[in-house]
Amino acid sequence: MKQLFTVALFVAVAMMCLAPTALFAANDTLVIYSSQGTLNSIINADLALATPHKVYKLVSLDSTYVFDGAVTANTSLTVIGVPNATTKRPPCIQPLEKIDFTIPPNLFILNANQITGTFKNIYFLGLATNNQPNNAGTAIQVSADHITTVVDNCVFEEWLGFAIGYSGNWDKFFVTNCKFRNMDHANQYYEGEALRNEWSPSSAPTDTVVMDFNTFFCVNGYAAAPVTKQIVKYIEFSHNDVIFTAKNPLFVFNATKAKIDNNIFYGTYAIGVNFSENPWWDNLSVPDTNYAIFALQPLLTTVAQQFDPADSALSASNAADSAAKLTKLDSIAESMRTIELKNNVCFWPSALTNWWTAWNDTAHWTSLGDQLLTPTWLNPRTTTMFGDKTHWPNLSQSGNVLTDPAFGSSINNVLTGTGGVDGLGFLPWMAQIRVGGVPTKTWGYSLTIVDSTSTHWVPTWPLPETADLQYTASLTSTDGRKVGDPFWFTGAPTGVAKAPALTPNAFTLSEAYPNPFNPSTTIEYTLPANGVTSLKVYNVLGQLVKTVVDNVTQSAGSYTVHVDMSTVTSGVYFYALEQGQNRLVHKMMLLK
């Protein structure tokens, strides 16, 4: 277990701790002031140059940066804000109302395979300069494959579509020290999500999702929705506050390797599921009337085959044999799932549970036909899976409690919209939604209001919830830090210990992924030293059929290559990595 989590965490640590200013020389950095024009026009013009800058530094704090269109990146870029030295307030970006009175939907679009987008110290505001939200906007849109997105110490407010959305395959996300607040669409309770895989049935498997030290406060949809209809190689969701969500905070039913530790889930999944929605999206694949904050299901066949590719290659001579092979595959894949669920805190305040009870009284149910199925921490199916060590030996849970963290007094005012908390109030808003109404006013905590008459308007800072998100209960974590997001106690981003070195210490060659494949697959390898390197593919007769890396000198490091086998026939192949005296060989299968 420890080794599994260390690999993914090492990647996150390395990426988070290398500040862009340490990676690039001064002449690689373009300093941008808010007075220069729209942010998208400045960065897009630079990206169009033969040699664009690598870092875009935002330094203006006296007014917001504005955009009237998207920044579309086909190369790696870093956008970093320089916070106020004393207050730590970051520069802010918001949409500019266009001349036709529309609001641009998306801000940053990462649009080319294998690039990296890094965003640090930025206040992403979804409200436009006319104080109107974009009802379908996305702050960071990832639209290609094998993209790495790093987001650290940013605020996302009132993005009513998604803060971060993606539709590419095998993308990686490292999101730390961020605050997602008031992402509440007035009448779409499945909109307003922090991280969302905009999946289709045949696409968008995910490589890595790491979300640590974040707060999700008043969010309609999901905090983390990698979806898992397609495989996600690794999920980590640790030390987060998730406070008041309409829907389930996590969409990870088919998680195969996951670490969910030290989080606070407070007043989440509040709108529940009504009979017309059951079974539906919130179940993914297994109809059930029990809904939970953390819920697992037996793997979909597609996910099981991707997760355990060696067994998915077993041939079947007839239908009965095929069924037997599938049963074996499912059994092996389920036994390989490795999921840790430790020291999480879950609680629903009495004002919310009393509202559920009143809503589900007999008279209400009879007159409206809208009885709610309300959530639990773990549903019976998930509890059974954790307890069944024969079929799921690597599922472990401990230290999870149903305890009131005891936040400050203003937090529960979100439910009623009173006590200085803006908006309709969560409970009145849910009541309107559940009877088919279309609220004209949303809910939330201290909603930002843009002063459209000011040329030097900036959002309130520090965030209004700063004091009252310090809980007073005695809660225990696995690592000695405060349970949930430590920011509310330290007032600073959580530091991550720097990795001692980025150089791999071993000569390794991964299994091809996917495997079997058609017609292309991905291979990863690491080199502990510089040297002449080759990666070649052979058939079962030992004949060379493809050269991927042709005896070139490569530096020590980690490499990912994509192998296209569309010109050869179906069958078993061997790929060999060589450097000096080191040689590794693995098998893969092409099925056309």
C-alpha positions as CSV (number, residue, x, y, z in Angstrom):
1,M,0.0,0.0,0.0
2,K,2.7,2.5,1.0
3,Q,4.7,1.8,-2.2
4,L,1.6,2.3,-4.3
5,F,0.8,5.8,-2.9
6,T,4.4,6.9,-2.8
7,V,4.8,6.7,-6.6
8,A,1.9,9.0,-7.4
9,L,2.6,11.3,-4.5
10,F,6.3,11.6,-5.6
11,V,5.2,13.0,-8.9
12,A,2.8,15.5,-7.2
13,V,5.5,16.6,-4.8
14,A,8.0,17.2,-7.5
15,M,5.7,19.2,-9.6
16,M,4.3,21.3,-6.8
17,C,7.6,22.2,-5.3
18,L,9.4,23.4,-8.3
19,A,8.4,27.1,-8.6
20,P,8.3,28.3,-12.2
21,T,10.8,31.1,-11.4
22,A,13.3,28.4,-10.6
23,L,12.7,26.5,-13.8
24,F,13.0,29.3,-16.3
25,A,15.4,32.2,-16.9
26,A,14.2,35.8,-16.7
27,N,14.0,36.1,-20.5
28,D,11.6,33.2,-20.6
29,T,9.1,35.2,-18.5
30,L,6.6,37.8,-19.8
31,V,5.3,40.2,-17.1
32,I,1.8,41.3,-17.8
33,Y,-0.1,44.3,-16.3
34,S,-3.9,44.5,-16.1
35,S,-3.8,47.9,-17.9
36,Q,-2.2,46.4,-21.1
37,G,-5.4,45.0,-22.5
38,T,-7.3,41.7,-22.4
39,L,-5.3,38.8,-21.0
40,N,-6.3,36.4,-23.8
41,S,-5.1,38.8,-26.6
42,I,-1.7,39.4,-24.9
43,I,-1.0,35.7,-24.2
44,N,-2.4,34.4,-27.5
45,A,-0.2,36.9,-29.4
46,D,2.8,35.7,-27.6
47,L,2.0,32.1,-28.1
48,A,1.8,32.8,-31.8
49,L,5.5,33.8,-31.9
50,A,8.1,31.4,-33.2
51,T,9.6,31.3,-29.7
52,P,6.9,32.2,-27.1
53,H,7.6,32.9,-23.5
54,K,7.3,30.0,-21.1
55,V,6.0,31.9,-18.1
56,Y,3.3,34.6,-17.9
57,K,3.6,36.5,-14.7
58,L,0.6,38.5,-13.4
59,V,1.6,41.4,-11.1
60,S,-1.3,43.8,-11.0
61,L,-3.2,43.9,-7.7
62,D,-5.0,47.3,-8.0
63,S,-7.5,46.0,-10.6
64,T,-8.6,42.8,-12.2
65,Y,-7.3,41.2,-15.4
66,V,-10.1,40.7,-17.9
67,F,-10.6,38.3,-20.9
68,D,-13.1,38.4,-23.8
69,G,-12.1,35.1,-25.3
70,A,-10.1,32.0,-24.5
71,V,-6.3,31.6,-24.3
72,T,-5.7,28.5,-26.4
73,A,-2.4,26.8,-25.7
74,N,-0.8,24.3,-28.1
75,T,2.4,24.4,-26.1
76,S,3.2,24.2,-22.4
77,L,2.7,27.3,-20.4
78,T,2.9,28.6,-16.9
79,V,0.7,31.4,-15.5
80,I,1.7,32.6,-12.1
81,G,0.4,35.4,-10.0
82,V,2.4,37.5,-7.6
83,P,0.4,37.9,-4.4
84,N,0.5,40.9,-2.2
85,A,3.5,40.5,0.1
86,T,1.6,41.3,3.2
87,T,-2.0,40.2,2.7
88,K,-1.2,37.4,0.3
89,R,-4.1,38.4,-2.0
90,P,-3.5,37.0,-5.5
91,P,-4.1,38.8,-8.8
92,C,-7.7,38.3,-10.1
93,I,-8.9,37.4,-13.6
94,Q,-12.6,37.8,-14.6
95,P,-14.7,37.8,-17.9
96,L,-15.2,41.1,-19.7
97,E,-18.7,41.8,-21.0
98,K,-18.4,41.8,-24.7
99,I,-19.8,44.5,-27.0
100,D,-22.7,42.2,-27.9
101,F,-23.5,41.9,-24.2
102,T,-22.4,38.2,-24.1
103,I,-19.8,36.8,-21.6
104,P,-16.9,34.6,-22.9
105,P,-17.3,31.0,-21.6
106,N,-13.8,29.6,-21.2
107,L,-10.5,31.2,-20.1
108,F,-7.6,28.7,-20.6
109,I,-7.8,25.8,-23.1
110,L,-5.0,23.3,-23.2
111,N,-5.3,22.0,-26.7
112,A,-2.3,19.8,-27.7
113,N,-1.2,16.4,-26.6
114,Q,1.6,16.0,-24.0
115,I,1.8,19.6,-22.9
116,T,1.8,20.9,-19.3
117,G,-0.3,23.8,-18.0
118,T,0.7,25.3,-14.6
119,F,-1.4,27.8,-12.8
120,K,-0.4,29.3,-9.4
121,N,-1.5,32.1,-7.1
122,I,-4.5,33.3,-9.2
123,Y,-8.1,34.3,-8.2
124,F,-10.3,32.9,-11.0
125,L,-13.6,34.8,-10.9
126,G,-16.5,33.6,-13.0
127,L,-18.5,36.8,-12.6
128,A,-18.1,39.2,-15.4
129,T,-17.5,42.9,-15.2
130,N,-21.2,43.5,-15.3
131,N,-21.7,41.3,-12.3
132,Q,-23.3,38.5,-14.4
133,P,-22.2,34.9,-14.3
134,N,-21.4,32.7,-17.2
135,N,-23.8,29.8,-16.8
136,A,-21.7,27.3,-18.6
137,G,-18.1,28.6,-18.3
138,T,-14.9,26.7,-17.5
139,A,-11.8,28.3,-16.1
140,I,-9.4,25.6,-17.3
141,Q,-10.4,23.3,-20.2
142,V,-8.2,20.3,-21.0
143,S,-9.0,19.2,-24.6
144,A,-6.2,16.8,-25.6
145,D,-4.4,13.7,-24.5
146,H,-1.6,13.1,-22.0
147,I,-1.8,16.6,-20.6
148,T,-0.5,17.4,-17.2
149,T,-2.4,20.2,-15.3
150,V,-0.9,21.7,-12.2
151,V,-3.0,24.1,-10.1
152,D,-1.7,25.5,-6.8
153,N,-2.9,28.2,-4.4
154,C,-5.8,29.4,-6.6
155,V,-9.3,30.5,-5.9
156,F,-12.2,29.5,-8.2
157,E,-15.4,31.4,-7.6
158,E,-18.8,31.3,-9.3
159,W,-17.7,29.1,-12.2
160,L,-21.1,27.7,-12.9
161,G,-20.0,25.1,-15.4
162,F,-16.7,23.6,-14.2
163,A,-13.6,25.1,-12.7
164,I,-11.5,22.4,-14.4
165,G,-13.0,20.3,-17.2
166,Y,-11.4,17.7,-19.4
167,S,-12.2,15.5,-22.4
168,G,-8.8,14.2,-23.3
169,N,-7.4,10.7,-22.7
170,W,-4.8,9.9,-20.0
171,D,-4.6,13.4,-18.6
172,K,-3.0,14.1,-15.2
173,F,-4.2,16.6,-12.6
174,F,-2.4,17.9,-9.5
175,V,-4.7,20.4,-7.6
176,T,-3.4,21.7,-4.3
177,N,-4.1,24.5,-1.8
178,C,-7.1,25.8,-3.9
179,K,-10.5,27.2,-2.8
180,F,-13.6,26.5,-4.8
181,R,-16.5,28.6,-3.6
182,N,-20.0,29.5,-4.6
183,M,-20.1,27.4,-7.7
184,D,-23.9,27.3,-7.5
185,H,-25.9,27.4,-10.7
186,A,-29.4,28.9,-10.0
187,N,-31.4,26.0,-11.4
188,Q,-29.0,23.2,-12.5
189,Y,-27.9,21.2,-9.6
190,Y,-25.6,19.0,-11.7
191,E,-23.7,22.1,-12.8
192,G,-21.0,23.9,-10.8
193,E,-18.3,21.3,-10.4
194,A,-14.6,21.6,-9.4
195,L,-13.0,18.8,-11.5
196,R,-15.1,17.1,-14.2
197,N,-14.3,14.4,-16.8
198,E,-16.6,15.4,-19.7
199,W,-16.7,11.8,-20.7
200,S,-18.2,9.9,-23.6
201,P,-18.8,6.2,-23.5
202,S,-15.8,5.4,-25.6
203,S,-13.2,7.9,-24.4
204,A,-11.5,9.8,-21.5
205,P,-9.7,7.3,-19.4
206,T,-7.7,9.3,-16.8
207,D,-4.1,8.8,-15.7
208,T,-3.9,10.6,-12.3
209,V,-6.0,12.8,-10.1
210,V,-4.4,14.3,-7.0
211,M,-6.4,16.8,-5.1
212,D,-4.9,17.7,-1.7
213,F,-5.3,20.6,0.8
214,N,-8.3,22.2,-1.0
215,T,-11.7,23.6,0.2
216,F,-15.0,23.1,-1.7
217,F,-17.5,25.5,-0.1
218,C,-21.0,25.8,-1.6
219,V,-20.6,23.8,-4.7
220,N,-23.7,22.3,-6.6
221,G,-22.0,19.4,-8.2
222,Y,-19.0,17.3,-7.6
223,A,-15.7,18.2,-6.0
224,A,-13.9,15.4,-7.9
225,A,-15.6,13.7,-10.8
226,P,-13.0,11.7,-12.8
227,V,-16.2,9.6,-13.5
228,T,-14.5,6.1,-13.6
229,K,-16.7,4.9,-16.4
230,Q,-13.3,4.6,-18.0
231,I,-10.4,3.6,-15.9
232,V,-8.5,6.1,-13.6
233,K,-5.0,4.8,-12.8
234,Y,-4.7,6.7,-9.5
235,I,-6.9,8.9,-7.4
236,E,-5.8,10.8,-4.3
237,F,-8.2,13.1,-2.4
238,S,-6.7,14.1,1.0
239,H,-6.9,16.9,3.5
240,N,-9.9,18.6,1.8
241,D,-12.9,20.5,3.2
242,V,-16.1,19.7,1.3
243,I,-18.8,21.8,2.8
244,F,-22.4,22.0,1.5
245,T,-22.8,20.4,-1.9
246,A,-26.1,19.6,-3.6
247,K,-24.8,16.3,-5.1
248,N,-22.4,13.6,-4.1
249,P,-18.9,15.1,-3.6
250,L,-17.0,12.2,-5.2
251,F,-17.8,10.3,-8.4
252,V,-15.3,7.4,-8.0
253,F,-17.5,4.3,-8.1
254,N,-15.0,2.3,-10.2
255,A,-11.9,3.5,-8.5
256,T,-9.1,0.9,-8.8
257,K,-6.2,2.6,-6.9
258,A,-7.2,5.4,-4.6
259,K,-6.3,7.2,-1.3
260,I,-9.1,9.1,0.3
261,D,-7.8,10.3,3.7
262,N,-8.2,13.1,6.3
263,N,-11.1,14.9,4.6
264,I,-14.2,16.7,6.1
265,F,-17.5,16.2,4.4
266,Y,-20.1,18.5,5.9
267,G,-23.7,18.9,4.7
268,T,-22.8,17.2,1.4
269,Y,-25.2,15.4,-1.1
270,A,-27.8,17.6,0.5
271,I,-30.4,17.5,-2.3
272,G,-30.4,13.7,-2.2
273,V,-32.0,11.6,-5.0
274,N,-35.7,11.5,-5.7
275,F,-37.6,8.6,-7.2
276,S,-37.5,10.0,-10.7
277,E,-33.7,10.1,-10.6
278,N,-33.3,6.6,-9.2
279,P,-31.5,4.7,-10.5
280,W,-29.7,7.1,-12.7
281,W,-26.4,9.0,-13.0
282,D,-25.6,8.8,-9.3
283,N,-25.4,5.0,-9.5
284,L,-23.2,4.7,-12.6
285,S,-23.9,1.0,-13.3
286,V,-25.5,-0.8,-10.4
287,P,-29.1,0.1,-9.5
288,D,-29.4,0.7,-5.8
289,T,-31.5,2.8,-3.5
290,N,-28.7,3.5,-1.1
291,Y,-26.6,6.6,-1.7
292,A,-23.4,7.5,0.0
293,I,-20.7,10.1,0.3
294,F,-18.2,7.5,-0.6
295,A,-19.6,4.6,-2.7
296,L,-17.9,1.8,-4.6
297,Q,-19.3,-0.6,-7.1
298,P,-18.0,-3.8,-8.8
299,L,-15.9,-2.8,-11.8
300,L,-17.5,-2.2,-15.1
301,T,-16.3,-4.8,-17.6
302,T,-14.4,-2.2,-19.6
303,V,-12.6,-0.9,-16.5
304,A,-11.8,-4.5,-15.3
305,Q,-10.3,-5.3,-18.7
306,Q,-8.2,-2.1,-18.7
307,F,-7.1,-2.6,-15.1
308,D,-6.1,-6.3,-15.6
309,P,-5.0,-6.4,-19.3
310,A,-3.2,-9.7,-19.1
311,D,-6.4,-11.6,-18.3
312,S,-8.5,-9.6,-20.7
313,A,-6.3,-11.2,-23.5
314,L,-7.5,-14.7,-22.6
315,S,-9.1,-16.3,-25.7
316,A,-12.6,-17.9,-25.6
317,S,-13.7,-20.6,-27.9
318,N,-17.4,-20.4,-27.2
319,A,-20.0,-18.4,-25.3
320,A,-19.8,-20.5,-22.2
321,D,-16.0,-20.3,-22.1
322,S,-16.2,-16.5,-22.7
323,A,-18.5,-16.1,-19.7
324,A,-16.1,-18.2,-17.6
325,K,-13.2,-16.1,-18.7
326,L,-15.0,-12.9,-17.8
327,T,-15.9,-14.1,-14.4
328,K,-12.2,-15.0,-13.8
329,L,-11.2,-11.6,-15.1
330,D,-13.6,-9.7,-12.8
331,S,-12.5,-11.7,-9.9
332,I,-8.8,-11.0,-10.5
333,A,-9.4,-7.4,-11.2
334,E,-11.5,-6.9,-8.1
335,S,-8.8,-8.5,-6.0
336,M,-6.2,-6.1,-7.4
337,R,-8.1,-2.9,-6.4
338,T,-6.2,-1.0,-3.7
339,I,-8.3,1.7,-1.9
340,E,-7.5,3.4,1.4
341,L,-10.2,5.3,3.3
342,K,-8.9,6.7,6.5
343,N,-9.6,9.4,9.1
344,N,-12.4,11.1,7.3
345,V,-15.0,13.2,9.1
346,C,-18.6,13.2,7.9
347,F,-21.6,15.1,9.3
348,W,-24.9,16.6,8.5
349,P,-26.2,19.5,10.6
350,S,-29.5,19.1,12.3
351,A,-31.2,21.9,10.3
352,L,-30.5,19.9,7.2
353,T,-31.6,16.5,8.6
354,N,-34.7,18.0,10.0
355,W,-35.5,19.5,6.6
356,W,-35.1,16.0,5.1
357,T,-37.5,14.5,7.6
358,A,-40.1,17.2,7.1
359,W,-39.8,16.9,3.3
360,N,-40.4,13.1,3.5
361,D,-43.5,13.3,5.7
362,T,-46.5,11.3,4.4
363,A,-48.5,14.3,3.2
364,H,-45.7,15.8,1.3
365,W,-44.8,12.5,-0.4
366,T,-48.4,11.9,-1.4
367,S,-49.0,15.3,-2.8
368,L,-45.7,15.8,-4.6
369,G,-44.5,12.2,-5.3
370,D,-41.0,13.5,-4.6
371,Q,-39.7,11.6,-1.6
372,L,-36.0,12.0,-1.2
373,L,-33.5,9.2,-0.8
374,T,-30.9,10.8,1.6
375,P,-27.2,9.9,1.8
376,T,-25.2,7.9,4.3
377,W,-21.4,7.8,4.8
378,L,-21.0,4.3,3.3
379,N,-23.9,2.4,1.7
380,P,-24.4,-1.3,2.5
381,R,-22.7,-2.4,-0.7
382,T,-19.6,-0.4,-0.1
383,T,-19.4,-1.6,3.6
384,T,-19.7,-5.2,2.4
385,M,-16.9,-4.7,-0.1
386,F,-14.5,-3.3,2.5
387,G,-15.3,-6.2,4.8
388,D,-14.9,-9.0,2.2
389,K,-11.2,-9.7,2.3
390,T,-11.6,-12.8,0.0
391,H,-12.7,-10.7,-3.0
392,W,-11.3,-7.3,-2.0
393,P,-8.2,-7.9,0.1
394,N,-6.7,-4.5,-0.6
395,L,-9.6,-2.3,0.5
396,S,-8.9,-0.8,3.9
397,Q,-10.7,1.7,6.1
398,S,-10.1,3.0,9.6
399,G,-10.6,6.1,11.7
400,N,-13.6,7.4,9.8
401,V,-16.1,9.2,12.1
402,L,-19.5,10.8,12.0
403,T,-18.7,13.8,14.1
404,D,-19.6,17.5,14.1
405,P,-16.4,19.4,13.4
406,A,-18.0,22.5,15.0
407,F,-17.3,25.2,12.5
408,G,-18.0,28.9,13.4
409,S,-21.6,30.2,13.7
410,S,-21.9,31.7,10.2
411,I,-21.3,28.5,8.3
412,N,-24.7,27.0,9.0
413,N,-26.3,30.3,8.0
414,V,-25.8,29.1,4.4
415,L,-28.8,26.8,5.0
416,T,-31.2,29.7,5.5
417,G,-29.4,32.6,3.8
418,T,-29.5,34.6,7.0
419,G,-27.0,36.2,9.3
420,G,-25.2,38.1,6.7
421,V,-24.9,35.2,4.3
422,D,-26.0,36.2,0.8
423,G,-28.3,34.3,-1.5
424,L,-31.6,32.5,-1.3
425,G,-30.4,30.0,1.3
426,F,-29.6,26.4,0.6
427,L,-32.8,24.9,2.0
428,P,-35.3,27.3,0.3
429,W,-33.3,26.8,-2.9
430,M,-33.6,23.0,-2.7
431,A,-37.3,23.3,-1.9
432,Q,-37.8,25.3,-5.1
433,I,-35.7,22.9,-7.2
434,R,-37.5,19.8,-5.9
435,V,-40.9,21.0,-6.9
436,G,-39.8,21.8,-10.4
437,G,-39.3,25.5,-9.8
438,V,-36.7,27.7,-11.5
439,P,-35.1,29.8,-8.8
440,T,-34.1,33.3,-9.9
441,K,-31.6,33.6,-7.0
442,T,-28.9,31.2,-6.1
443,W,-27.4,30.2,-2.7
444,G,-24.0,30.5,-1.2
445,Y,-21.7,32.1,1.4
446,S,-20.9,35.8,1.1
447,L,-21.5,36.0,-2.7
448,T,-19.1,38.3,-4.5
449,I,-20.7,41.3,-6.0
450,V,-18.8,43.1,-8.7
451,D,-18.8,46.9,-8.7
452,S,-19.2,47.5,-12.4
453,T,-18.7,51.3,-11.9
454,S,-15.2,51.0,-10.5
455,T,-12.1,50.8,-12.6
456,H,-10.1,49.4,-9.7
457,W,-12.5,46.8,-8.2
458,V,-11.0,43.6,-6.8
459,P,-12.6,40.8,-4.7
460,T,-12.9,40.9,-1.0
461,W,-9.8,39.6,0.8
462,P,-9.2,37.7,3.0
463,L,-12.0,35.3,2.1
464,P,-15.0,36.0,4.3
465,E,-15.1,32.4,5.6
466,T,-11.5,32.5,6.9
467,A,-12.3,32.7,10.6
468,D,-15.4,30.4,10.8
469,L,-13.8,27.5,8.9
470,Q,-11.5,26.9,11.9
471,Y,-13.3,24.0,13.5
472,T,-13.1,23.4,17.3
473,A,-13.7,19.7,17.6
474,S,-10.9,17.3,18.5
475,L,-10.2,15.4,15.2
476,T,-7.4,13.0,14.5
477,S,-5.6,12.7,11.1
478,T,-3.1,10.1,9.8
479,D,-0.2,12.6,9.5
480,G,-0.5,15.0,12.4
481,R,-1.9,17.9,10.2
482,K,-5.4,19.3,10.9
483,V,-8.1,17.1,9.4
484,G,-9.5,18.8,6.3
485,D,-7.8,21.8,4.7
486,P,-5.0,23.1,7.1
487,F,-5.2,26.6,5.4
488,W,-7.9,27.8,7.8
489,F,-5.5,27.3,10.7
490,T,-2.2,28.3,9.2
491,G,-3.3,31.0,6.8
492,A,-0.8,29.8,4.2
493,P,-0.6,27.1,1.6
494,T,0.4,23.7,2.9
495,G,4.0,23.0,2.1
496,V,5.0,19.6,0.6
497,A,8.4,18.2,1.4
498,K,10.7,18.6,-1.6
499,A,11.8,15.4,-3.3
500,P,15.5,14.8,-2.8
501,A,16.0,14.4,-6.6
502,L,14.1,14.1,-9.8
503,T,16.4,11.5,-11.2
504,P,15.0,8.0,-11.2
505,N,17.0,5.5,-9.2
506,A,16.2,2.5,-11.4
507,F,16.1,1.3,-14.9
508,T,12.4,0.4,-15.5
509,L,10.0,-0.5,-18.3
510,S,6.3,-0.3,-17.7
511,E,3.6,-2.6,-19.0
512,A,2.1,-1.2,-22.2
513,Y,-1.1,0.6,-21.6
514,P,-3.7,-0.4,-22.8
515,N,-2.8,-4.0,-23.5
516,P,-4.3,-5.6,-25.6
517,F,-4.6,-2.5,-27.8
518,N,-5.7,-1.4,-31.3
519,P,-3.8,0.2,-32.9
520,S,-1.7,2.2,-30.5
521,T,-0.5,1.9,-26.9
522,T,1.6,3.8,-24.4
523,I,4.9,2.7,-22.8
524,E,6.7,4.5,-20.0
525,Y,10.3,3.9,-18.9
526,T,12.9,5.4,-16.6
527,L,16.6,5.8,-17.0
528,P,18.9,6.4,-13.9
529,A,21.8,7.6,-16.0
530,N,22.6,9.2,-19.3
531,G,23.3,6.9,-22.2
532,V,22.6,5.6,-25.7
533,T,19.0,4.2,-25.5
534,S,16.9,2.1,-27.8
535,L,13.3,0.9,-27.6
536,K,12.3,-1.6,-30.3
537,V,9.4,-4.0,-31.0
538,Y,9.8,-7.6,-32.2
539,N,7.5,-10.3,-33.3
540,V,7.4,-13.8,-31.9
541,L,10.1,-14.9,-34.4
542,G,12.4,-12.2,-33.0
543,Q,12.2,-10.1,-36.1
544,L,12.3,-6.3,-35.7
545,V,9.0,-4.7,-36.7
546,K,9.2,-1.2,-35.3
547,T,11.9,1.1,-33.8
548,V,10.5,3.5,-31.3
549,V,13.7,5.0,-29.9
550,D,16.6,4.6,-32.3
551,N,19.9,4.4,-30.4
552,V,19.8,8.0,-29.3
553,T,21.5,9.5,-26.3
554,Q,18.9,10.2,-23.6
555,S,19.4,11.9,-20.2
556,A,18.5,10.3,-17.0
557,G,14.8,10.8,-16.4
558,S,11.3,9.5,-17.0
559,Y,9.9,9.0,-20.6
560,T,6.5,8.3,-22.1
561,V,6.2,7.1,-25.7
562,H,3.2,6.3,-27.8
563,V,3.6,3.3,-30.2
564,D,1.4,3.1,-33.3
565,M,1.1,-0.5,-34.7
566,S,-1.5,0.2,-37.3
567,T,0.8,-1.1,-40.1
568,V,1.3,-4.6,-38.7
569,T,-1.1,-7.6,-38.2
570,S,-2.8,-8.7,-35.0
571,G,-0.7,-10.9,-32.7
572,V,1.8,-11.0,-29.8
573,Y,4.8,-8.7,-29.8
574,F,7.7,-8.0,-27.5
575,Y,9.2,-4.6,-26.8
576,A,12.7,-4.2,-25.5
577,L,14.4,-1.3,-23.8
578,E,18.2,-1.2,-23.9
579,Q,20.8,1.2,-22.4
580,G,24.4,0.0,-22.0
581,Q,24.3,-3.3,-20.2
582,N,20.7,-2.9,-19.1
583,R,17.9,-4.6,-21.0
584,L,14.2,-5.2,-20.2
585,V,11.6,-6.9,-22.3
586,H,7.8,-7.0,-22.0
587,K,5.0,-8.6,-24.0
588,M,2.0,-6.8,-25.6
589,M,-0.9,-7.9,-27.8
590,L,-2.3,-6.1,-30.8
591,L,-6.0,-7.1,-31.5
592,K,-7.5,-5.6,-34.6
